[in-house]
Amino acid sequence: MRTLTYGINNMIPKFPYKIWKIVVPFVIGFAIYFLQKPDIIDPKGWQLLAIFIGTISGIVFKSLPSPVITLIGLHCCTVTKTLDLATESLQGFSSTIVWLVAFVFFIARAFIKTKLGHRIAYIFVSLLGKYTLGLGYGIILTEFILGPIIPSNAARAGGIIYPIVKSISETLGSRPGDGTSRKLGGFLTIVAFQGNIIVSAMFLTAMAGNYMAQEIAVKQGIFFSWLDWFVAASVPGLFSIIIVPLVLYIIYPPQLKVLPQAVSIAKKNLRDMGSLTTQEITMTGVFLTMIAMWMFGEHYNIPSITAGLFGVCLLLITGILTWKDILNEHEAWSTVIWLSILIMMSRNLENYGVVEWFSTSISQIFLDTHSLLALCGLSIIYFYSHYFFASNTAHVAAMYGAFLSVAIIAGAPPLMSALLLGFFSSLFSSITHYSTGSAALYFGMGYVEVGEWWLYGFIISLVNIAIWLGIGYLWWHFLGIV
């Protein structure tokens, strides 16, 4: 009898729990839809907002795999006539961000296949591998060096850092999906991603959206140079670089903290590998070519996506990658599906006036508030409104100018307002797995669950806000821009 009772009790909770995980996102979506609709918003925009929030809720609840949830969201957009299938619903699949992320997955596969990724990992471990925290700082240091010269956070993360993180993790026995993610890979993944975001905020040339913020500020009569941006970001940025890995080390600790034999093992493995093979030399050549294109392509109108596509084509032509390798890169194709659909929804929320309504409504609240309090409030809302965006540049284009105007009208220092909102235009990407190209890429590695990604992303966002509004304010007061 006890066995029968245990069996029944063991079966019953699973079924309702699964049903609720699927039902709850729809309930949330319907609740949004039946709220009062502001006249300023196109009715289809309100419908899309309900579908978008329901889709995101489904992803967070992990009702079904992310690509399946987003495909259901896509179907809801078309079956309700919210979006036209041909002209609107599929537009996300033409996003350059999506395909740059996919190309980076393929390039990373080539790093691993040729063993060049393992060689780079061994070099990294031999230099910094005594402590896991040291590896984390080494990865962020690499980001910091590359930040000023590669103006794409996705290209910088995916083309260079991603293969290193993946190779180090696998080399030291940490792989996604087999119970060893928390051993090392999960920690290094989040550290690498958060480092990517911090560095993107520190240099005007580290993220495409920064240029857009600069252009919008100039139109409002506020001028700042590359040096102005870096000097203002340097002190709070360095504090973030130091503090964020330590916080993650405490709240999301790796199981491997000390690697006493890692250095000697790495050096031995490097000796065993011998000199570079022909495939490694070819891979190195392709890799350096792509870096050069990412560094100098801006001056010759060569976008990052072109460099990524060029690299993949070269790898296919040289035989380093085969078409079967491309087809077997399942995480890349999964990411293409869910990221394309979320980007599409995000863009259409802007097109239907939802973002404009939100910006206008929030802005009006702070017009009669103390200038610095208004700036802080506007900055925080600007930061967390990124939950509704799947692109930094889209967010900057939609809201940066409006929030900057209100801050200036409220009496906040113009240059400080422009720079603070500019810094947050990178830092706000820390919160979700679809926030920017590098987020989708690192999340696609599979080391960190979506719930963990959102939770620790939110905690780190609080840390960064405290640093940049606290230490940053003191530094900017010293510089005289407050």
C-alpha positions in Angstrom: 0.0 0.0 0.0 2.8 2.4 0.9 4.5 1.7 -2.4 1.2 2.3 -4.3 0.6 5.5 -2.4 4.2 6.7 -3.0 3.8 6.0 -6.7 0.5 7.9 -7.0 1.9 10.9 -5.0 5.0 10.8 -7.1 3.0 11.0 -10.3 0.3 13.5 -9.5 2.3 16.7 -8.8 4.3 16.4 -12.0 1.3 16.7 -14.4 -0.3 19.8 -12.8 3.1 21.5 -12.4 3.8 21.1 -16.1 0.4 22.4 -17.0 0.8 25.4 -14.8 4.1 26.2 -16.3 2.4 26.4 -19.7 -0.8 28.1 -18.5 0.7 30.9 -16.4 2.4 32.7 -19.3 -0.9 32.8 -21.2 -2.7 34.1 -18.1 -0.1 36.9 -17.7 -0.5 37.8 -21.4 -4.3 37.9 -21.2 -4.1 40.0 -18.0 -1.9 42.6 -19.9 -4.3 42.6 -22.8 -7.4 43.3 -20.8 -5.9 46.2 -19.0 -7.1 49.7 -20.1 -5.5 50.6 -23.4 -4.1 54.1 -23.6 -5.3 55.9 -26.7 -1.8 56.8 -27.8 -1.0 53.1 -28.4 -2.1 51.3 -31.6 -4.5 48.5 -30.5 -2.2 46.1 -32.2 0.7 47.4 -30.1 -1.1 46.5 -27.0 -1.9 43.0 -28.3 1.8 42.6 -29.2 2.9 43.8 -25.7 0.6 41.1 -24.2 2.1 38.4 -26.5 5.7 39.6 -25.8 5.3 39.5 -22.0 3.5 36.1 -22.3 6.4 34.8 -24.4 9.1 36.1 -22.0 7.2 34.6 -19.1 7.1 31.3 -20.8 10.9 31.4 -21.4 11.5 32.3 -17.7 9.1 29.6 -16.4 10.8 27.2 -18.8 7.4 25.9 -19.9 9.0 24.5 -23.1 12.3 25.0 -24.8 12.9 28.7 -25.7 12.6 28.2 -29.5 9.3 26.4 -29.0 8.0 29.2 -26.7 9.0 31.9 -29.2 7.5 30.0 -32.1 4.2 29.9 -30.2 4.5 33.6 -29.7 5.2 34.1 -33.4 2.0 32.1 -34.1 0.0 34.2 -31.7 1.2 37.3 -33.5 0.0 36.0 -36.9 -3.2 34.2 -35.9 -4.5 37.2 -34.0 -3.7 39.4 -37.0 -1.4 41.5 -34.7 1.4 41.3 -37.3 1.5 40.4 -40.9 3.4 37.2 -41.5 5.2 38.3 -44.7 6.1 41.9 -43.9 6.4 42.0 -40.1 6.5 38.6 -38.3 9.5 37.2 -40.0 11.6 40.4 -40.2 13.7 39.4 -37.2 15.3 36.6 -39.2 17.0 39.3 -41.4 18.7 40.9 -38.3 22.4 41.2 -38.6 22.8 40.7 -34.9 21.2 37.2 -35.2 23.4 36.1 -38.0 26.6 37.5 -36.5 25.8 35.4 -33.4 25.2 32.3 -35.6 28.5 32.9 -37.5 30.4 33.2 -34.2 29.0 29.8 -33.1 30.4 28.3 -36.3 33.8 30.0 -35.9 34.0 28.7 -32.3 33.3 25.2 -33.5 36.3 25.6 -35.9 38.5 26.7 -32.9 37.6 23.5 -31.1 37.8 21.2 -34.1 41.3 22.4 -35.1 42.5 22.2 -31.4 43.6 25.8 -31.6 41.0 26.7 -29.0 42.6 24.1 -26.7 46.0 25.5 -27.3 44.8 29.0 -26.5 43.1 27.6 -23.4 46.2 25.9 -22.2 48.2 29.1 -22.7 45.6 31.0 -20.6 45.6 28.4 -17.9 49.4 28.2 -17.8 49.6 31.9 -17.1 46.5 32.4 -14.9 45.3 29.0 -14.0 46.2 28.6 -10.3 42.9 30.1 -9.2 39.5 30.2 -11.0 39.0 33.8 -10.0 42.3 34.6 -11.7 41.0 33.0 -14.9 37.9 35.2 -14.6 40.0 38.4 -14.3 42.2 37.3 -17.1 39.2 37.0 -19.4 38.0 40.5 -18.5 41.5 41.9 -19.0 41.5 40.5 -22.5 38.1 42.2 -23.1 39.5 45.4 -21.7 42.4 45.3 -24.2 40.2 44.6 -27.1 37.4 47.0 -26.2 38.8 50.2 -27.7 39.6 48.6 -31.0 36.7 46.2 -31.8 33.5 48.3 -32.0 31.1 45.3 -31.5 30.4 43.6 -28.2 29.1 40.5 -30.1 32.1 40.3 -32.4 34.5 40.8 -29.5 32.8 38.2 -27.2 32.0 35.7 -29.9 35.0 35.8 -32.1 37.7 35.9 -29.4 36.5 35.4 -25.8 33.8 32.8 -26.4 36.2 30.1 -27.8 38.6 30.7 -25.0 35.9 30.3 -22.3 34.5 27.2 -24.0 37.9 25.6 -24.5 39.1 26.3 -20.9 35.8 24.9 -19.4 35.9 21.8 -21.5 39.6 21.3 -21.0 39.2 21.4 -17.2 36.2 18.9 -17.4 33.2 21.3 -17.2 30.6 20.7 -19.9 27.0 21.8 -20.3 24.2 19.3 -19.8 26.3 16.6 -18.0 26.1 17.8 -14.5 29.5 19.6 -14.6 28.3 23.1 -15.6 28.8 24.6 -12.1 32.3 23.0 -11.9 33.8 25.9 -13.8 31.9 26.7 -17.1 28.9 28.5 -15.5 31.1 30.9 -13.5 33.4 31.7 -16.4 30.5 32.2 -18.8 28.8 34.8 -16.5 32.0 36.6 -15.7 32.9 36.8 -19.4 29.5 38.2 -20.3 29.4 40.7 -17.5 33.0 41.8 -18.3 31.9 42.2 -21.9 29.1 44.6 -20.8 31.3 46.6 -18.5 34.0 47.1 -21.1 31.3 48.1 -23.6 30.3 50.9 -21.2 33.9 52.1 -20.7 34.9 52.9 -24.3 33.0 54.9 -26.9 34.3 52.5 -29.5 33.4 49.3 -27.7 29.7 49.2 -28.7 27.8 50.5 -31.7 25.1 52.0 -29.6 27.6 54.4 -28.0 28.1 56.2 -31.3 24.4 56.6 -31.6 24.2 58.1 -28.1 27.0 60.5 -29.1 25.1 61.6 -32.2 21.9 62.1 -30.3 23.7 64.1 -27.6 25.3 66.4 -30.3 21.9 67.1 -31.7 20.9 68.4 -28.3 24.0 70.6 -28.1 26.1 68.3 -25.9 29.6 67.4 -27.1 32.0 64.8 -25.8 35.0 63.1 -27.3 36.4 59.5 -27.0 38.7 60.7 -24.3 35.9 62.5 -22.4 33.9 59.3 -22.4 36.8 57.1 -21.3 38.0 59.4 -18.5 34.4 59.7 -17.1 33.9 55.9 -17.3 37.4 54.9 -16.1 37.0 54.9 -12.4 33.5 53.4 -12.0 34.4 51.0 -14.8 37.5 49.8 -13.0 35.6 49.4 -9.8 33.0 47.3 -11.7 35.7 45.2 -13.2 37.2 44.5 -9.8 33.9 44.1 -7.8 31.6 42.2 -10.2 33.7 39.0 -10.5 34.1 38.9 -6.7 30.3 39.2 -6.2 29.7 36.4 -8.7 32.4 34.3 -7.0 30.4 34.6 -3.8 26.8 34.2 -5.1 27.5 31.9 -8.0 30.7 30.1 -6.9 32.5 27.6 -9.1 33.1 24.1 -7.7 36.7 24.4 -8.7 38.2 27.3 -6.9 41.8 26.4 -6.6 43.6 24.6 -9.5 46.9 23.6 -7.9 48.0 21.3 -10.8 46.3 23.2 -13.6 49.4 25.2 -14.6 51.7 22.2 -14.8 49.1 20.1 -16.6 48.5 23.0 -19.1 52.3 23.3 -19.8 52.6 19.6 -20.2 49.7 19.5 -22.6 51.2 22.4 -24.6 54.5 20.4 -25.0 52.5 17.3 -26.0 50.7 19.2 -28.7 53.9 20.2 -30.3 54.1 22.9 -32.9 51.1 24.4 -34.7 49.5 22.1 -37.2 48.5 23.2 -40.7 44.9 23.5 -39.7 45.8 25.5 -36.7 48.0 27.9 -38.8 45.1 28.3 -41.3 42.6 28.9 -38.4 45.0 31.5 -36.9 45.2 33.3 -40.3 41.4 33.4 -40.6 41.1 34.5 -37.0 43.7 37.4 -37.4 42.0 38.5 -40.6 38.6 38.7 -38.9 40.2 40.7 -36.0 41.7 43.1 -38.5 38.4 43.5 -40.2 36.6 44.1 -36.9 39.3 46.6 -35.9 39.6 48.7 -39.1 36.4 47.7 -41.0 34.5 50.7 -39.6 36.8 53.1 -41.5 36.2 51.2 -44.8 32.4 50.6 -44.3 32.9 46.9 -43.6 30.3 45.9 -40.9 31.0 43.2 -38.3 28.5 40.8 -40.0 30.6 40.9 -43.2 33.7 40.0 -41.3 31.9 37.1 -39.6 30.5 35.8 -42.9 33.9 36.1 -44.6 35.5 34.0 -41.8 32.8 31.3 -42.1 33.2 31.1 -45.8 37.0 30.8 -45.6 36.7 28.0 -43.0 34.3 26.2 -45.4 36.5 26.7 -48.4 39.7 25.5 -46.6 37.8 22.5 -45.3 38.3 23.3 -41.7 34.5 23.3 -41.4 32.2 21.1 -43.4 28.5 21.8 -44.1 27.8 18.9 -41.7 29.6 20.8 -39.0 27.3 23.8 -39.7 24.1 21.7 -39.6 25.2 20.0 -36.4 25.7 23.2 -34.5 22.3 22.9 -32.9 22.7 25.7 -30.3 23.4 28.1 -33.2 20.1 27.3 -35.0 18.1 27.3 -31.8 19.5 30.8 -31.0 18.7 32.0 -34.5 15.0 31.0 -33.9 14.4 32.5 -30.5 16.5 35.6 -30.8 15.1 36.5 -34.3 11.5 36.3 -32.9 12.3 38.3 -29.8 14.1 41.0 -31.9 11.1 41.1 -34.2 8.7 41.6 -31.3 10.9 44.3 -29.7 11.1 46.3 -33.0 7.4 46.2 -33.6 6.7 47.3 -30.0 8.6 50.5 -31.0 6.8 50.7 -34.4 3.4 50.5 -32.8 4.1 53.3 -30.3 4.4 51.2 -27.1 8.0 52.4 -26.4 7.1 56.1 -27.1 4.0 55.9 -24.8 6.2 54.4 -22.1 9.0 57.0 -22.5 6.5 59.9 -22.6 4.6 58.7 -19.5 7.7 58.1 -17.4 9.3 61.3 -18.5 6.4 63.5 -17.3 6.8 62.1 -13.8 10.2 63.7 -13.3 9.6 67.2 -14.8 9.0 68.8 -11.4 11.5 66.8 -9.4 14.9 67.8 -8.1 17.4 67.7 -10.9 19.8 65.0 -9.6 16.9 62.9 -8.3 15.2 63.2 -11.6 18.4 62.1 -13.4 18.8 59.1 -11.1 15.1 58.1 -11.5 15.2 58.5 -15.3 18.5 56.5 -15.5 17.2 53.6 -13.4 13.9 53.4 -15.4 16.0 53.7 -18.6 18.1 50.8 -17.4 15.4 48.4 -16.5 13.2 49.2 -19.5 15.8 47.1 -21.4 13.7 44.0 -20.4 11.6 45.0 -23.4 14.5 45.3 -25.8 16.6 42.7 -27.6 19.1 45.2 -29.0 21.2 48.0 -27.4 21.0 50.2 -30.5 17.2 49.8 -30.8 16.9 50.9 -27.1 19.2 53.9 -27.6 17.4 55.0 -30.7 14.0 54.7 -29.0 14.6 56.2 -25.6 18.0 57.9 -25.1 17.0 61.2 -26.7 13.7 61.6 -24.9 15.2 60.7 -21.5 18.2 63.0 -22.1 15.8 65.9 -23.0 13.8 65.5 -19.8 16.9 65.3 -17.6 18.1 68.6 -19.1 14.7 70.2 -18.7 14.7 69.1 -15.1 18.0 70.9 -14.5 20.4 68.0 -14.4 24.0 68.7 -15.7 23.8 68.1 -19.5 27.2 66.5 -20.0 26.8 64.2 -16.9 23.3 63.3 -18.1 24.4 62.4 -21.6 27.3 60.3 -20.3 25.4 58.5 -17.6 22.6 57.5 -19.9 25.3 56.5 -22.5 27.1 54.3 -19.9 23.8 52.7 -19.0 23.1 52.0 -22.7 25.7 49.2 -22.3 25.3 48.3 -18.7 21.6 47.6 -19.0 22.4 44.5 -21.2 23.4 42.7 -18.0 19.9 41.6 -17.1 18.6 39.2 -19.7 19.8 36.5 -22.1 18.4 38.3 -25.1 19.5 41.8 -24.3 22.3 42.0 -26.8 24.3 39.8 -29.2 26.9 38.7 -26.7 24.1 37.7 -24.2 22.5 35.3 -26.7 25.9 33.9 -27.5 27.0 33.2 -24.0 23.6 31.9 -23.0 23.7 29.6 -26.0 26.7 27.8 -24.6 24.3 26.0 -22.2 26.2 26.4 -19.0 23.7 28.7 -17.3 20.0 28.2 -16.9 17.6 31.0 -17.9 16.4 31.5 -14.3 20.0 31.8 -13.0 20.9 34.2 -15.9 18.0 36.5 -15.0 18.6 36.3 -11.2 22.3 36.9 -11.2 22.0 39.4 -14.0 19.5 41.4 -11.8 21.9 41.2 -8.8 24.8 42.4 -10.9 22.7 45.2 -12.3 22.1 46.5 -8.7 25.9 46.3 -8.1 26.7 48.3 -11.3 24.0 50.9 -10.6 25.4 51.4 -7.1 28.9 51.7 -8.4 28.2 54.1 -11.3 25.7 56.3 -9.4 27.8 56.3 -6.2 31.5 56.1 -7.0 30.8 57.4 -10.5 29.1 60.5 -9.1 32.0 61.3 -6.8 34.4 60.9 -9.7 32.4 63.1 -12.0 32.1 65.8 -9.3 35.9 65.7 -9.1 36.1 66.1 -12.9 33.7 69.0 -12.7 31.0 67.7 -14.9 28.3 67.5 -12.2 
